[in-house]
Amino acid sequence: MTKVYKIILVLACVSIAWAVESDKSTIPVEQQQAIEKEVLKTHTQMAGANDSQDTEKFFSFILDFDKGLIIRDGRLFKTKQEAFDAVKKGFEGISKTERVYEQRYVAVISPETALFTANGTATITFSDGRILSVPFAVSMVYVLRDGQWKMLQGHYSVPNLR
């Protein structure tokens, strides 16, 4: 990742954190907790679709928005279709995937917007029997549309193994 992208990412995170802290007082605690629960439920369903390699179901949780909605390991997918094709191709040669979360957080930004962040370990079983376990980190912006939480933007990465 270039220095410019890192600076942009840091500024975006700081801006979101500031917005969350400054707006929290206007959202009742009970409503925040309900939003957190619903976002976690939606994310769990997305993760389940990913683990079962159901690309169509996974992408049903993603808002129809074609302005760079997904970043994976430094690659920006400019359209939902481009991301869909990459994920579908990525499942080739894989017989099983499983994610174990170490930490999961939901920051409620507004009654219609929440930021999900998490890290953990992904275990991938290839068709030839090889198994690979790698750490991962994820951040997703969810928005409430027509009564359903949908992912507006997602960033997935595997940290550099040193």
TIRO-2110 file (N, C-alpha, C; in Angstrom, 1 decimal):
// TIRO-2110
0.9, -1.2, 0.0, N, 1, A
0.0, 0.0, 0.0, CA, 1, A
0.9, 1.2, 0.0, C, 1, A
0.6, 2.2, -0.9, N, 2, A
1.4, 3.3, -0.9, CA, 2, A
1.2, 4.3, 0.3, C, 2, A
2.1, 5.2, 0.5, N, 3, A
2.0, 6.1, 1.6, CA, 3, A
0.8, 7.0, 1.5, C, 3, A
0.4, 7.4, 0.3, N, 4, A
-0.8, 8.2, 0.1, CA, 4, A
-2.0, 7.5, 0.5, C, 4, A
-2.2, 6.2, 0.1, N, 5, A
-3.3, 5.4, 0.5, CA, 5, A
-3.4, 5.2, 2.0, C, 5, A
-2.2, 5.0, 2.6, N, 6, A
-2.2, 4.9, 4.1, CA, 6, A
-2.7, 6.1, 4.8, C, 6, A
-2.2, 7.3, 4.3, N, 7, A
-2.6, 8.6, 4.9, CA, 7, A
-4.1, 8.8, 4.7, C, 7, A
-4.7, 8.4, 3.5, N, 8, A
-6.1, 8.6, 3.3, CA, 8, A
-6.9, 7.7, 4.2, C, 8, A
-6.4, 6.4, 4.3, N, 9, A
-7.1, 5.5, 5.2, CA, 9, A
-7.1, 6.0, 6.7, C, 9, A
-6.0, 6.5, 7.1, N, 10, A
-5.9, 7.0, 8.5, CA, 10, A
-6.8, 8.2, 8.7, C, 10, A
-6.8, 9.1, 7.7, N, 11, A
-7.7, 10.3, 7.8, CA, 11, A
-9.2, 9.9, 7.8, C, 11, A
-9.5, 8.9, 7.0, N, 12, A
-10.9, 8.4, 7.0, CA, 12, A
-11.3, 7.8, 8.3, C, 12, A
-10.4, 7.0, 8.9, N, 13, A
-10.7, 6.4, 10.2, CA, 13, A
-10.8, 7.4, 11.3, C, 13, A
-10.0, 8.4, 11.3, N, 14, A
-10.0, 9.4, 12.3, CA, 14, A
-11.3, 10.2, 12.1, C, 14, A
-11.7, 10.5, 10.9, N, 15, A
-12.9, 11.3, 10.7, CA, 15, A
-14.2, 10.5, 11.1, C, 15, A
-14.2, 9.2, 10.8, N, 16, A
-15.3, 8.3, 11.3, CA, 16, A
-15.3, 8.3, 12.8, C, 16, A
-14.2, 8.0, 13.4, N, 17, A
-14.1, 8.0, 14.9, CA, 17, A
-14.6, 9.3, 15.5, C, 17, A
-14.2, 10.4, 15.0, N, 18, A
-14.7, 11.7, 15.5, CA, 18, A
-16.2, 11.8, 15.3, C, 18, A
-16.7, 11.5, 14.1, N, 19, A
-18.1, 11.6, 13.9, CA, 19, A
-18.9, 10.7, 14.8, C, 19, A
-18.4, 9.5, 15.1, N, 20, A
-19.0, 8.5, 16.0, CA, 20, A
-19.1, 9.1, 17.4, C, 20, A
-18.0, 9.6, 17.9, N, 21, A
-17.9, 10.1, 19.2, CA, 21, A
-18.8, 11.4, 19.4, C, 21, A
-18.8, 12.2, 18.4, N, 22, A
-19.6, 13.5, 18.5, CA, 22, A
-21.1, 13.3, 18.3, C, 22, A
-21.5, 12.2, 17.7, N, 23, A
-22.9, 11.9, 17.4, CA, 23, A
-23.5, 10.9, 18.4, C, 23, A
-22.7, 10.2, 19.1, N, 24, A
-23.2, 9.1, 20.0, CA, 24, A
-24.3, 9.6, 21.0, C, 24, A
-24.1, 10.8, 21.5, N, 25, A
-25.0, 11.3, 22.5, CA, 25, A
-26.4, 11.5, 22.0, C, 25, A
-26.6, 11.6, 20.7, N, 26, A
-27.9, 11.8, 20.1, CA, 26, A
-28.7, 10.5, 19.9, C, 26, A
-28.0, 9.4, 19.9, N, 27, A
-28.6, 8.1, 19.7, CA, 27, A
-28.7, 7.4, 21.0, C, 27, A
-30.0, 7.1, 21.4, N, 28, A
-30.2, 6.4, 22.7, CA, 28, A
-29.4, 5.1, 22.8, C, 28, A
-28.9, 4.8, 24.0, N, 29, A
-28.1, 3.6, 24.2, CA, 29, A
-28.8, 2.3, 23.7, C, 29, A
-30.1, 2.2, 24.0, N, 30, A
-30.9, 1.0, 23.5, CA, 30, A
-30.9, 0.9, 22.0, C, 30, A
-31.0, 2.0, 21.3, N, 31, A
-31.0, 2.0, 19.9, CA, 31, A
-29.6, 1.6, 19.3, C, 31, A
-28.6, 2.2, 20.0, N, 32, A
-27.2, 1.8, 19.6, CA, 32, A
-27.0, 0.3, 19.7, C, 32, A
-27.5, -0.3, 20.8, N, 33, A
-27.3, -1.7, 21.0, CA, 33, A
-28.1, -2.5, 20.0, C, 33, A
-29.3, -2.1, 19.7, N, 34, A
-30.1, -2.8, 18.7, CA, 34, A
-29.4, -2.7, 17.3, C, 34, A
-28.9, -1.6, 17.0, N, 35, A
-28.2, -1.4, 15.7, CA, 35, A
-26.9, -2.4, 15.7, C, 35, A
-26.2, -2.3, 16.7, N, 36, A
-25.0, -3.2, 16.8, CA, 36, A
-25.4, -4.7, 16.6, C, 36, A
-26.5, -5.1, 17.3, N, 37, A
-26.9, -6.5, 17.2, CA, 37, A
-27.3, -6.8, 15.7, C, 37, A
-28.0, -5.9, 15.1, N, 38, A
-28.5, -6.2, 13.7, CA, 38, A
-27.3, -6.2, 12.7, C, 38, A
-26.3, -5.3, 12.9, N, 39, A
-25.2, -5.3, 12.0, CA, 39, A
-24.4, -6.6, 12.2, C, 39, A
-24.2, -7.0, 13.5, N, 40, A
-23.5, -8.2, 13.7, CA, 40, A
-24.2, -9.4, 13.1, C, 40, A
-25.5, -9.4, 13.2, N, 41, A
-26.3, -10.5, 12.6, CA, 41, A
-26.1, -10.5, 11.1, C, 41, A
-26.2, -9.3, 10.4, N, 42, A
-26.0, -9.3, 9.0, CA, 42, A
-24.6, -9.7, 8.6, C, 42, A
-23.6, -9.3, 9.4, N, 43, A
-22.2, -9.7, 9.1, CA, 43, A
-22.0, -11.2, 9.2, C, 43, A
-22.6, -11.8, 10.2, N, 44, A
-22.6, -13.2, 10.5, CA, 44, A
-23.2, -14.0, 9.3, C, 44, A
-24.3, -13.5, 8.8, N, 45, A
-24.9, -14.1, 7.6, CA, 45, A
-24.0, -14.0, 6.3, C, 45, A
-23.3, -12.8, 6.2, N, 46, A
-22.4, -12.6, 5.1, CA, 46, A
-21.2, -13.6, 5.2, C, 46, A
-20.7, -13.7, 6.4, N, 47, A
-19.5, -14.6, 6.6, CA, 47, A
-19.9, -16.0, 6.4, C, 47, A
-21.1, -16.4, 6.8, N, 48, A
-21.6, -17.7, 6.5, CA, 48, A
-21.7, -18.0, 5.0, C, 48, A
-22.2, -17.0, 4.3, N, 49, A
-22.3, -17.2, 2.8, CA, 49, A
-20.9, -17.3, 2.2, C, 49, A
-20.0, -16.5, 2.7, N, 50, A
-18.6, -16.6, 2.3, CA, 50, A
-18.0, -18.0, 2.6, C, 50, A
-18.2, -18.4, 3.8, N, 51, A
-17.6, -19.7, 4.2, CA, 51, A
-18.2, -20.9, 3.4, C, 51, A
-19.5, -20.8, 3.0, N, 52, A
-20.1, -21.8, 2.2, CA, 52, A
-19.9, -21.6, 0.7, C, 52, A
-19.1, -20.6, 0.4, N, 53, A
-18.8, -20.2, -1.0, CA, 53, A
-20.0, -19.9, -1.9, C, 53, A
-21.0, -19.3, -1.3, N, 54, A
-22.2, -18.9, -2.0, CA, 54, A
-22.0, -17.4, -2.4, C, 54, A
-21.4, -17.2, -3.5, N, 55, A
-21.1, -15.8, -3.9, CA, 55, A
-22.3, -15.0, -4.1, C, 55, A
-23.4, -15.6, -4.7, N, 56, A
-24.6, -14.8, -4.9, CA, 56, A
-25.2, -14.3, -3.6, C, 56, A
-25.3, -15.2, -2.6, N, 57, A
-25.8, -14.8, -1.3, CA, 57, A
-24.9, -13.8, -0.6, C, 57, A
-23.6, -14.0, -0.7, N, 58, A
-22.7, -13.0, -0.1, CA, 58, A
-22.9, -11.6, -0.7, C, 58, A
-23.0, -11.5, -2.0, N, 59, A
-23.2, -10.2, -2.6, CA, 59, A
-24.6, -9.7, -2.5, C, 59, A
-25.6, -10.5, -2.0, N, 60, A
-26.9, -10.0, -1.8, CA, 60, A
-26.9, -9.0, -0.6, C, 60, A
-25.9, -9.1, 0.3, N, 61, A
-25.8, -8.2, 1.4, CA, 61, A
-25.0, -6.9, 1.1, C, 61, A
-24.6, -6.8, -0.2, N, 62, A
-23.8, -5.6, -0.6, CA, 62, A
-24.7, -4.7, -1.4, C, 62, A
-24.7, -3.4, -1.0, N, 63, A
-25.5, -2.4, -1.7, CA, 63, A
-25.1, -2.3, -3.2, C, 63, A
-26.1, -2.0, -4.1, N, 64, A
-25.7, -1.8, -5.5, CA, 64, A
-25.2, -0.4, -5.6, C, 64, A
-23.8, -0.4, -5.6, N, 65, A
-23.1, 0.9, -5.6, CA, 65, A
-21.8, 0.7, -6.3, C, 65, A
-21.5, 1.4, -7.4, N, 66, A
-20.3, 1.1, -8.2, CA, 66, A
-19.4, 2.3, -8.1, C, 66, A
-18.9, 2.6, -6.9, N, 67, A
-17.9, 3.6, -6.8, CA, 67, A
-16.8, 3.1, -5.8, C, 67, A
-16.2, 2.0, -6.2, N, 68, A
-15.0, 1.5, -5.4, CA, 68, A
-15.4, 1.0, -4.1, C, 68, A
-16.4, 0.1, -4.1, N, 69, A
-17.0, -0.4, -2.8, CA, 69, A
-16.1, -1.4, -2.1, C, 69, A
-15.2, -2.1, -2.7, N, 70, A
-14.5, -3.1, -2.0, CA, 70, A
-13.0, -3.0, -2.3, C, 70, A
-12.2, -3.1, -1.2, N, 71, A
-10.7, -3.2, -1.4, CA, 71, A
-10.3, -4.5, -0.7, C, 71, A
-9.5, -5.2, -1.4, N, 72, A
-9.0, -6.5, -0.9, CA, 72, A
-7.5, -6.5, -1.1, C, 72, A
-6.7, -6.6, 0.0, N, 73, A
-5.3, -6.7, -0.1, CA, 73, A
-4.7, -5.7, -1.0, C, 73, A
-5.1, -4.4, -0.9, N, 74, A
-4.5, -3.4, -1.7, CA, 74, A
-5.1, -3.2, -3.1, C, 74, A
-6.1, -4.0, -3.5, N, 75, A
-6.7, -3.9, -4.8, CA, 75, A
-8.1, -3.3, -4.7, C, 75, A
-8.3, -2.3, -5.4, N, 76, A
-9.6, -1.6, -5.4, CA, 76, A
-10.5, -2.2, -6.6, C, 76, A
-11.6, -2.7, -6.2, N, 77, A
-12.6, -3.2, -7.1, CA, 77, A
-13.6, -2.1, -7.4, C, 77, A
-13.6, -1.6, -8.6, N, 78, A
-14.4, -0.4, -8.9, CA, 78, A
-15.9, -0.6, -9.0, C, 78, A
-16.3, -1.8, -9.3, N, 79, A
-17.7, -2.1, -9.5, CA, 79, A
-18.0, -3.4, -8.7, C, 79, A
-19.3, -3.5, -8.4, N, 80, A
-19.8, -4.7, -7.7, CA, 80, A
-19.5, -5.9, -8.5, C, 80, A
-19.7, -5.8, -9.8, N, 81, A
-19.5, -7.0, -10.7, CA, 81, A
-18.1, -7.4, -10.7, C, 81, A
-17.2, -6.5, -10.8, N, 82, A
-15.7, -6.8, -10.8, CA, 82, A
-15.4, -7.5, -9.5, C, 82, A
-15.9, -7.1, -8.3, N, 83, A
-15.6, -7.7, -7.1, CA, 83, A
-16.3, -9.1, -7.1, C, 83, A
-17.5, -9.2, -7.6, N, 84, A
-18.2, -10.5, -7.6, CA, 84, A
-17.3, -11.5, -8.4, C, 84, A
-16.9, -11.1, -9.6, N, 85, A
-16.1, -12.0, -10.4, CA, 85, A
-14.8, -12.5, -9.7, C, 85, A
-14.2, -11.5, -9.0, N, 86, A
-12.9, -11.9, -8.4, CA, 86, A
-13.2, -12.8, -7.2, C, 86, A
-14.2, -12.6, -6.5, N, 87, A
-14.5, -13.5, -5.4, CA, 87, A
-14.9, -14.9, -5.9, C, 87, A
-15.7, -15.0, -6.9, N, 88, A
-16.1, -16.2, -7.5, CA, 88, A
-14.9, -17.0, -8.0, C, 88, A
-14.0, -16.3, -8.7, N, 89, A
-12.8, -16.9, -9.2, CA, 89, A
-11.9, -17.4, -8.1, C, 89, A
-11.9, -16.6, -7.0, N, 90, A
-11.1, -16.9, -5.8, CA, 90, A
-11.5, -18.2, -5.1, C, 90, A
-12.7, -18.6, -5.3, N, 91, A
-13.2, -19.9, -4.7, CA, 91, A
-12.7, -21.1, -5.5, C, 91, A
-12.2, -20.9, -6.7, N, 92, A
-11.8, -22.1, -7.5, CA, 92, A
-10.6, -22.7, -6.8, C, 92, A
-10.7, -24.0, -6.7, N, 93, A
-9.6, -24.8, -6.1, CA, 93, A
-9.7, -24.8, -4.5, C, 93, A
-10.8, -24.3, -4.0, N, 94, A
-10.9, -24.2, -2.5, CA, 94, A
-12.1, -25.1, -2.2, C, 94, A
-11.9, -26.0, -1.2, N, 95, A
-13.1, -26.9, -0.8, CA, 95, A
-13.7, -26.4, 0.4, C, 95, A
-13.0, -25.6, 1.3, N, 96, A
-13.6, -25.1, 2.5, CA, 96, A
-12.9, -23.9, 3.0, C, 96, A
-13.7, -22.9, 3.6, N, 97, A
-13.1, -21.8, 4.2, CA, 97, A
-13.8, -21.6, 5.6, C, 97, A
-13.1, -21.1, 6.5, N, 98, A
-13.6, -20.9, 7.9, CA, 98, A
-12.9, -19.7, 8.5, C, 98, A
-13.7, -18.8, 9.1, N, 99, A
-13.1, -17.6, 9.7, CA, 99, A
-13.4, -17.7, 11.2, C, 99, A
-12.4, -17.5, 12.0, N, 100, A
-12.5, -17.4, 13.5, CA, 100, A
-12.2, -16.0, 13.9, C, 100, A
-13.1, -15.3, 14.5, N, 101, A
-12.9, -13.9, 14.8, CA, 101, A
-12.3, -13.8, 16.2, C, 101, A
-11.3, -13.0, 16.4, N, 102, A
-10.7, -12.7, 17.7, CA, 102, A
-11.3, -11.5, 18.3, C, 102, A
-11.6, -10.5, 17.5, N, 103, A
-12.2, -9.2, 17.9, CA, 103, A
-13.2, -8.8, 16.9, C, 103, A
-14.4, -8.3, 17.3, N, 104, A
-15.4, -7.7, 16.5, CA, 104, A
-16.0, -6.5, 17.2, C, 104, A
-16.1, -5.4, 16.4, N, 105, A
-16.6, -4.2, 16.9, CA, 105, A
-17.6, -3.5, 16.0, C, 105, A
-18.6, -2.9, 16.5, N, 106, A
-19.5, -2.1, 15.7, CA, 106, A
-19.6, -0.7, 16.3, C, 106, A
-19.2, 0.3, 15.5, N, 107, A
-19.4, 1.7, 15.9, CA, 107, A
-20.6, 2.2, 15.2, C, 107, A
-21.6, 2.7, 16.0, N, 108, A
-22.8, 3.3, 15.4, CA, 108, A
-22.5, 4.7, 15.1, C, 108, A
-22.6, 5.1, 13.8, N, 109, A
-22.3, 6.4, 13.4, CA, 109, A
-23.6, 7.3, 13.4, C, 109, A
-24.7, 6.6, 12.9, N, 110, A
-26.0, 7.3, 12.9, CA, 110, A
-27.0, 6.1, 13.0, C, 110, A
-28.3, 6.5, 13.1, N, 111, A
-29.3, 5.4, 13.0, CA, 111, A
-29.3, 4.6, 11.8, C, 111, A
-28.7, 5.1, 10.7, N, 112, A
-28.7, 4.4, 9.4, CA, 112, A
-27.3, 4.0, 8.9, C, 112, A
-26.3, 4.2, 9.8, N, 113, A
-24.9, 3.9, 9.4, CA, 113, A
-24.1, 3.4, 10.5, C, 113, A
-23.3, 2.3, 10.2, N, 114, A
-22.5, 1.7, 11.3, CA, 114, A
-21.2, 1.2, 10.6, C, 114, A
-20.1, 1.2, 11.4, N, 115, A
-18.8, 0.7, 11.0, CA, 115, A
-18.5, -0.6, 11.7, C, 115, A
-18.3, -1.6, 11.0, N, 116, A
-17.9, -2.9, 11.6, CA, 116, A
-16.4, -3.1, 11.4, C, 116, A
-15.7, -3.5, 12.4, N, 117, A
-14.2, -3.8, 12.3, CA, 117, A
-14.0, -5.1, 13.0, C, 117, A
-13.0, -5.9, 12.5, N, 118, A
-12.7, -7.2, 13.1, CA, 118, A
-11.4, -7.7, 12.6, C, 118, A
-10.9, -8.6, 13.4, N, 119, A
-9.7, -9.4, 13.0, CA, 119, A
-9.9, -10.8, 13.5, C, 119, A
-9.0, -11.7, 12.9, N, 120, A
-9.1, -13.1, 13.2, CA, 120, A
-8.2, -13.9, 12.3, C, 120, A
-8.6, -15.2, 12.2, N, 121, A
-7.8, -16.1, 11.4, CA, 121, A
-8.7, -16.8, 10.4, C, 121, A
-8.3, -16.8, 9.2, N, 122, A
-9.0, -17.6, 8.1, CA, 122, A
-8.3, -18.8, 7.8, C, 122, A
-9.0, -19.9, 7.8, N, 123, A
-8.4, -21.2, 7.5, CA, 123, A
-9.1, -21.7, 6.2, C, 123, A
-8.2, -22.0, 5.2, N, 124, A
-8.6, -22.3, 3.9, CA, 124, A
-8.1, -23.8, 3.6, C, 124, A
-9.1, -24.6, 3.2, N, 125, A
-8.7, -26.0, 2.8, CA, 125, A
-8.8, -26.0, 1.2, C, 125, A
-7.7, -26.4, 0.6, N, 126, A
-7.7, -26.5, -0.9, CA, 126, A
-8.2, -27.8, -1.3, C, 126, A
-8.6, -27.9, -2.6, N, 127, A
-9.2, -29.2, -3.1, CA, 127, A
-8.2, -30.3, -3.0, C, 127, A
-6.9, -30.0, -3.1, N, 128, A
-5.9, -31.1, -3.0, CA, 128, A
-5.5, -31.4, -1.5, C, 128, A
-6.2, -30.9, -0.6, N, 129, A
-6.0, -31.2, 0.8, CA, 129, A
-5.1, -30.3, 1.6, C, 129, A
-4.4, -29.4, 1.0, N, 130, A
-3.5, -28.5, 1.7, CA, 130, A
-4.4, -27.5, 2.5, C, 130, A
-3.9, -27.1, 3.7, N, 131, A
-4.6, -26.2, 4.6, CA, 131, A
-3.7, -25.0, 4.8, C, 131, A
-4.3, -23.8, 4.8, N, 132, A
-3.5, -22.6, 5.0, CA, 132, A
-4.3, -21.8, 6.0, C, 132, A
-3.7, -21.3, 7.1, N, 133, A
-4.3, -20.4, 8.0, CA, 133, A
-3.6, -19.1, 8.0, C, 133, A
-4.3, -18.0, 7.9, N, 134, A
-3.7, -16.7, 7.8, CA, 134, A
-4.5, -15.7, 8.6, C, 134, A
-3.9, -14.7, 9.2, N, 135, A
-4.6, -13.7, 9.9, CA, 135, A
-5.3, -12.8, 8.9, C, 135, A
-6.4, -12.1, 9.3, N, 136, A
-7.1, -11.2, 8.5, CA, 136, A
-7.6, -10.0, 9.3, C, 136, A
-7.8, -8.9, 8.6, N, 137, A
-8.5, -7.8, 9.2, CA, 137, A
-9.5, -7.3, 8.2, C, 137, A
-10.6, -6.7, 8.8, N, 138, A
-11.7, -6.3, 7.9, CA, 138, A
-12.3, -5.1, 8.5, C, 138, A
-12.8, -4.2, 7.6, N, 139, A
-13.6, -3.0, 8.1, CA, 139, A
-14.7, -2.9, 7.0, C, 139, A
-15.9, -2.6, 7.5, N, 140, A
-17.1, -2.5, 6.6, CA, 140, A
-18.0, -1.4, 7.1, C, 140, A
-18.5, -0.6, 6.1, N, 141, A
-19.5, 0.4, 6.4, CA, 141, A
-20.8, -0.2, 6.0, C, 141, A
-21.7, -0.3, 7.0, N, 142, A
-23.1, -0.8, 6.7, CA, 142, A
-24.0, 0.4, 6.7, C, 142, A
-25.0, 0.3, 5.9, N, 143, A
-26.1, 1.3, 5.8, CA, 143, A
-27.4, 0.6, 5.8, C, 143, A
-28.4, 1.3, 6.4, N, 144, A
-29.8, 0.7, 6.5, CA, 144, A
-30.5, 1.2, 5.3, C, 144, A
-31.0, 0.3, 4.5, N, 145, A
-31.7, 0.6, 3.3, CA, 145, A
-33.0, -0.3, 3.2, C, 145, A
-34.1, 0.3, 3.1, N, 146, A
-35.4, -0.5, 3.0, CA, 146, A
-35.5, -1.5, 4.1, C, 146, A
-35.1, -1.2, 5.3, N, 147, A
-35.2, -2.1, 6.5, CA, 147, A
-34.2, -3.1, 6.6, C, 147, A
-33.2, -3.1, 5.7, N, 148, A
-32.1, -4.1, 5.7, CA, 148, A
-30.7, -3.5, 5.8, C, 148, A
-29.8, -4.0, 6.6, N, 149, A
-28.5, -3.6, 6.7, CA, 149, A
-27.7, -4.1, 5.5, C, 149, A
-27.1, -3.2, 4.7, N, 150, A
-26.3, -3.6, 3.5, CA, 150, A
-24.9, -3.0, 3.7, C, 150, A
-23.9, -3.7, 3.1, N, 151, A
-22.6, -3.2, 3.1, CA, 151, A
-22.4, -2.2, 2.0, C, 151, A
-22.0, -1.0, 2.4, N, 152, A
-21.7, 0.1, 1.4, CA, 152, A
-20.3, 0.0, 0.9, C, 152, A
-19.4, -0.3, 1.9, N, 153, A
-17.9, -0.3, 1.5, CA, 153, A
-17.3, -1.3, 2.4, C, 153, A
-16.3, -2.1, 1.9, N, 154, A
-15.6, -3.1, 2.6, CA, 154, A
-14.1, -3.1, 2.3, C, 154, A
-13.3, -3.3, 3.3, N, 155, A
-11.9, -3.4, 3.2, CA, 155, A
-11.4, -4.7, 3.9, C, 155, A
-10.8, -5.6, 3.1, N, 156, A
-10.3, -6.8, 3.6, CA, 156, A
-8.8, -6.9, 3.4, C, 156, A
-8.1, -7.3, 4.4, N, 157, A
-6.6, -7.4, 4.2, CA, 157, A
-6.0, -8.6, 5.0, C, 157, A
-4.9, -9.1, 4.5, N, 158, A
-4.1, -10.1, 5.2, CA, 158, A
-2.8, -9.3, 5.6, C, 158, A
-2.6, -9.1, 6.9, N, 159, A
-1.4, -8.4, 7.2, CA, 159, A
-0.1, -9.1, 6.7, C, 159, A
0.9, -8.3, 6.5, N, 160, A
2.2, -8.8, 6.1, CA, 160, A
2.7, -9.8, 7.2, C, 160, A
3.1, -11.0, 6.8, N, 161, A
3.7, -11.9, 7.7, CA, 161, A
5.1, -11.7, 7.8, C, 161, A
5.6, -11.3, 8.9, N, 162, A
7.1, -11.0, 9.0, CA, 162, A
7.8, -12.0, 9.9, C, 162, A
END
